[in-house]
Amino acid sequence: MRDKFRNIFMLFGIAVIVIMIFTFDVDMPELLANLKRAGWQLPLIILLWVFIYFMNALSWFVIINDKQEDRKVSFALVYKLTVSGFALNYATPMGLMGGEPYRIMELSPYIGASRATSSVILYVMMHIFSHLCFWASSIVLYLCCYPLNNAVGITFIIAGAAISFLIYLFMRGYRYGLAVKTLRICCRLPFVKNKARSFMQKQEETLVKIDRQIGQLHSQRKTTFYFSLLLEYLARILGCVEIYMIMNVLTNEVSFVACILISAFSSLFANLLFFSPMQLGVREGGLAIAVSQLGIPGAFGVYSGLIMRVRELFWIAVGVALMKVGVFKEKTVKTEGSDGH
């Protein structure tokens, strides 16, 4: 990637850090008091994300390097791009402007633009797909552990139907690809249809190649597909340890099962409001609602959101710093024609 684009992404990340610092819902004395209350749990929570990002990076790594003996990408590079990409995505929760374009641009010199694009698309699909599986399994877990009333039952029926439909769409996407179909939809939309048609005419061969690479992962490399999905799903479970550690600062009466449900339902609420920049106020509200539904004081959820916001701030800073460090000497692909796929 050219330094000009890398600097733009880095400045964007720095702007996110500044905005997050000035948008805490508490004043500085109260923030410091809450951090002091967390005590030794806070550095452990930050350290926990070393392992969560490790699992995220490994999930993407096996997609990139599956049966590509001639051109391996190092795990260190994938880990770096994973942390930096997620740092940018905290500002654009659906990755529409941050992490994914950055990852594609950084990875393209190593493996070619089409393969870099397909690997990033596949990983994003896997990341979202694991969320769907996590939400679906959490509904089952709730039904097994908690009594069901009419309101919760109706909510679960609606949520279950929506999640099932999305899982169906994702499975079709894995079989047949998404790039060409997405561009065809864009070709029918006002304001963007002309640019979409022009782009599709120029890049149709590349888009078909990307779709073919996406389809091959599920149809021909099932072991890689399910191993990558398992890693992402386990990363969701490991992320619940963060909530468990925070809750245990406040009380020792919250079980790990409850923390799984809190994580699932608060993340579902946050993703329903994905348009909120940096999810400001959304996560805290989602956590408060989730814990209240389990008979836990809503203030516990607000406190959890505050500590998680501090953790995010730390890892955004790390991700932004990593954009400028770590020079990896690997084989580069000078032209798309040398991609070999």
C-alpha positions in Angstrom: 0.0 0.0 0.0 1.2 3.5 -0.8 2.2 5.6 2.3 -0.4 8.2 1.2 -3.3 5.8 1.7 -1.7 4.3 4.8 -1.4 7.8 6.3 -5.1 8.5 5.6 -6.2 5.3 7.4 -3.8 6.2 10.3 -5.2 9.7 10.6 -8.7 8.3 10.5 -7.8 6.0 13.4 -6.2 8.9 15.4 -9.4 10.9 14.9 -11.4 7.9 16.3 -9.2 7.9 19.4 -9.7 11.6 20.0 -13.5 11.3 19.5 -13.7 8.4 21.9 -11.8 10.2 24.6 -14.1 13.2 24.5 -17.3 11.1 24.3 -17.1 9.2 27.5 -20.4 9.5 29.3 -18.7 10.1 32.6 -16.3 12.9 33.8 -12.7 12.2 34.4 -12.8 11.7 38.2 -15.6 9.2 37.9 -13.8 7.4 35.0 -10.6 7.1 37.1 -12.7 5.8 40.0 -14.3 3.1 37.8 -10.9 2.1 36.4 -9.5 1.9 39.9 -12.5 -0.3 40.9 -11.6 -2.7 38.1 -8.1 -3.0 39.5 -6.0 -5.9 38.3 -8.9 -7.2 36.1 -8.4 -4.4 33.6 -4.9 -5.4 32.3 -6.1 -9.0 32.2 -9.1 -8.0 30.1 -6.7 -6.1 27.7 -4.4 -9.2 27.6 -7.4 -11.4 26.9 -7.8 -9.7 23.6 -4.4 -10.8 22.5 -5.8 -14.3 22.4 -9.1 -13.3 20.9 -7.3 -11.5 18.0 -5.1 -14.5 17.7 -8.1 -16.7 17.0 -9.5 -14.1 14.6 -6.2 -13.9 12.7 -5.8 -17.6 12.6 -9.3 -17.9 11.1 -8.3 -15.5 8.3 -4.9 -17.1 8.0 -6.2 -20.5 7.1 -8.4 -19.0 4.5 -5.5 -17.1 2.9 -3.0 -19.9 2.9 -5.1 -23.0 2.3 -3.4 -25.0 -0.4 -1.2 -22.1 -1.5 2.2 -23.7 -1.1 3.8 -21.5 -3.7 3.0 -18.2 -1.9 2.6 -18.2 1.9 1.6 -15.1 3.9 3.1 -15.0 7.4 0.9 -15.2 10.4 2.6 -12.1 11.9 1.4 -10.0 8.9 -2.1 -11.5 9.2 -2.2 -10.8 12.9 -1.1 -7.2 12.3 -3.7 -6.5 9.7 -6.4 -8.2 11.9 -5.7 -5.8 14.8 -5.4 -2.7 12.6 -8.5 -3.7 10.6 -10.6 -4.1 13.7 -9.3 -0.9 15.1 -10.7 0.9 12.0 -13.9 -1.0 12.1 -14.7 0.3 15.6 -15.4 3.6 13.9 -17.4 2.1 11.1 -19.1 -1.0 12.8 -20.1 -2.8 9.6 -16.6 -2.2 8.1 -18.1 -0.1 5.3 -15.3 2.5 5.3 -12.4 1.2 7.4 -10.9 -2.1 8.1 -11.8 -4.1 5.0 -10.5 -1.7 2.3 -7.4 -1.3 4.4 -6.8 -5.0 4.6 -7.3 -5.5 0.9 -4.9 -2.7 0.0 -2.2 -4.0 2.4 -2.6 -7.6 1.4 -2.8 -7.1 -2.4 1.0 -6.7 -3.0 1.6 -10.1 -1.5 -1.1 -12.3 -3.1 -2.7 -10.1 -5.8 -5.8 -8.0 -5.8 -8.4 -10.6 -6.6 -7.2 -13.1 -4.1 -6.7 -10.4 -1.4 -10.3 -9.2 -2.1 -11.8 -12.7 -2.0 -9.9 -13.6 1.2 -11.1 -10.4 3.0 -14.7 -11.0 1.7 -14.6 -14.6 2.9 -13.3 -13.6 6.3 -15.9 -10.9 6.7 -18.6 -13.4 5.8 -17.1 -15.9 8.2 -17.0 -13.3 11.0 -20.6 -12.3 10.5 -21.7 -16.0 10.0 -20.1 -16.9 13.3 -22.2 -14.1 14.9 -25.4 -15.6 13.5 -24.4 -19.1 14.8 -23.6 -17.5 18.2 -26.9 -15.8 18.4 -28.8 -18.9 17.3 -27.0 -21.1 19.9 -27.6 -18.4 22.6 -31.4 -18.6 21.9 -31.2 -22.4 22.5 -29.1 -21.9 25.6 -31.6 -19.4 27.0 -34.5 -21.9 26.4 -32.5 -24.5 28.3 -31.6 -22.4 31.3 -34.3 -19.8 31.8 -38.2 -19.8 32.0 -39.9 -18.5 28.9 -42.7 -15.9 28.9 -44.9 -14.7 26.1 -42.9 -11.5 25.3 -39.6 -13.4 25.2 -41.1 -16.2 23.2 -42.4 -13.9 20.5 -39.1 -12.1 20.4 -37.2 -15.4 20.0 -39.6 -16.5 17.2 -39.0 -13.3 15.3 -35.2 -13.3 15.9 -34.9 -17.0 15.2 -36.7 -16.6 11.8 -34.6 -13.7 10.9 -31.3 -15.4 11.9 -32.4 -18.6 10.0 -33.1 -16.6 6.8 -29.7 -14.8 7.1 -27.9 -18.1 7.6 -29.7 -19.4 4.4 -28.5 -16.3 2.5 -24.9 -16.8 3.7 -24.9 -20.4 2.7 -26.0 -19.4 -0.8 -23.3 -16.8 -0.9 -20.7 -19.3 0.0 -21.9 -21.6 -2.7 -22.2 -19.1 -5.6 -20.3 -16.0 -4.5 -21.5 -12.5 -3.8 -19.4 -10.1 -5.8 -21.2 -10.3 -9.2 -24.7 -10.4 -7.6 -23.9 -7.5 -5.4 -22.7 -5.4 -8.3 -25.8 -6.4 -10.3 -28.0 -5.1 -7.5 -26.0 -1.9 -7.4 -26.6 -1.5 -11.2 -30.3 -1.1 -10.5 -30.0 1.5 -7.7 -30.4 5.2 -8.3 -27.4 7.5 -7.9 -24.8 4.6 -8.1 -26.1 2.5 -11.0 -24.0 4.3 -13.7 -20.8 3.9 -11.8 -21.6 0.4 -10.9 -22.2 -0.6 -14.5 -19.0 1.0 -15.6 -17.1 -0.7 -12.8 -18.7 -4.1 -13.6 -17.8 -3.8 -17.3 -14.2 -3.1 -16.6 -13.8 -5.6 -13.7 -16.2 -8.4 -14.7 -13.4 -11.0 -15.2 -11.9 -10.1 -11.8 -15.3 -10.3 -10.1 -16.0 -13.7 -11.6 -12.6 -14.9 -10.3 -13.4 -13.6 -6.8 -16.8 -15.4 -6.8 -15.1 -18.6 -8.0 -12.6 -18.4 -5.1 -15.4 -17.7 -2.6 -17.4 -20.7 -3.9 -14.3 -23.0 -3.8 -13.8 -22.6 0.0 -17.2 -24.2 0.8 -17.5 -26.7 -2.0 -13.9 -28.0 -2.3 -12.2 -27.1 1.0 -14.8 -27.9 3.7 -12.2 -28.7 6.3 -10.8 -25.2 6.0 -14.3 -23.7 5.9 -15.5 -25.3 9.1 -12.1 -24.9 10.9 -12.2 -21.1 10.2 -15.8 -21.0 11.3 -15.0 -22.9 14.5 -12.2 -20.5 15.4 -14.5 -17.5 14.9 -17.2 -19.0 17.0 -14.8 -19.9 19.8 -13.5 -16.3 19.7 -17.1 -15.2 20.5 -17.2 -17.6 23.5 -13.7 -16.4 24.6 -15.0 -12.8 24.4 -17.7 -13.7 27.0 -14.8 -14.1 29.5 -14.4 -10.3 29.4 -18.0 -9.8 30.6 -17.5 -12.5 33.2 -14.4 -10.8 34.5 -16.0 -7.4 34.6 -19.2 -8.7 36.3 -17.1 -10.4 39.0 -15.7 -7.0 40.0 -19.3 -6.1 41.0 -20.7 -9.5 42.1 -19.9 -13.2 42.3 -23.5 -14.2 41.6 -23.3 -14.0 37.7 -22.7 -17.3 36.0 -20.7 -17.7 32.8 -23.8 -18.9 31.0 -25.4 -15.6 31.9 -22.4 -13.8 30.5 -22.7 -15.7 27.2 -26.4 -14.5 26.9 -25.5 -11.0 27.9 -22.8 -10.9 25.2 -25.1 -12.4 22.6 -28.1 -10.2 23.2 -26.1 -7.0 23.7 -24.2 -7.6 20.4 -27.4 -8.4 18.6 -28.9 -5.1 19.8 -25.7 -3.2 18.8 -25.7 -4.7 15.3 -29.3 -3.7 14.8 -28.1 -0.2 15.2 -24.9 -0.7 13.2 -25.3 2.9 11.7 -24.2 4.4 15.0 -20.6 5.7 14.6 -18.4 3.8 17.1 -21.6 2.5 18.6 -21.5 5.4 21.0 -24.1 4.7 23.7 -25.4 1.7 21.8 -23.3 -0.9 23.5 -23.9 0.5 27.0 -27.6 0.6 26.3 -27.6 -2.9 24.9 -25.6 -4.3 27.9 -28.0 -2.6 30.3 -31.1 -4.1 28.6 -29.4 -7.5 28.3 -28.5 -7.8 32.0 -31.9 -6.4 33.1 -33.6 -9.2 31.2 -31.6 -11.7 33.2 -32.5 -10.1 36.6 -29.2 -8.3 37.0 -29.1 -4.5 37.8 -28.9 -2.5 34.6 -26.1 -0.4 36.2 -23.9 -3.4 35.9 -24.3 -3.3 32.1 -23.4 0.4 32.0 -20.3 -0.2 34.0 -19.3 -3.2 31.8 -19.8 -1.0 28.7 -17.4 1.6 30.2 -14.6 -0.9 30.9 -15.1 -2.4 27.4 -14.9 1.1 25.9 -11.5 1.7 27.7 -10.3 -1.7 26.3 -11.4 -0.7 22.8 -9.5 2.6 23.1 -6.3 0.8 24.0 -6.6 -1.7 21.1 -7.5 1.0 18.6 -4.3 2.8 19.7 -2.3 -0.4 19.2 -4.0 -1.0 15.8 -3.2 2.5 14.6 0.4 2.2 15.7 0.8 -1.1 13.9 -0.1 0.6 10.6 3.3 2.2 10.6 5.5 -0.6 12.1 6.5 -4.1 11.1 8.1 -4.4 7.6 7.5 -7.9 6.4 9.8 -9.2 3.6 7.6 -11.5 1.6 7.2 -12.4 -2.0 5.1 -9.8 -3.8 2.8 -10.0 -6.8 3.6 -7.3 -9.3 0.7 -7.9 -11.6 -2.7 -9.4 -11.3 -1.8 -11.8 -14.1 0.8 -13.5 -12.0 -1.9 -14.4 -9.4 -2.2 -17.8 -11.0 -5.9 -18.2 -10.2 
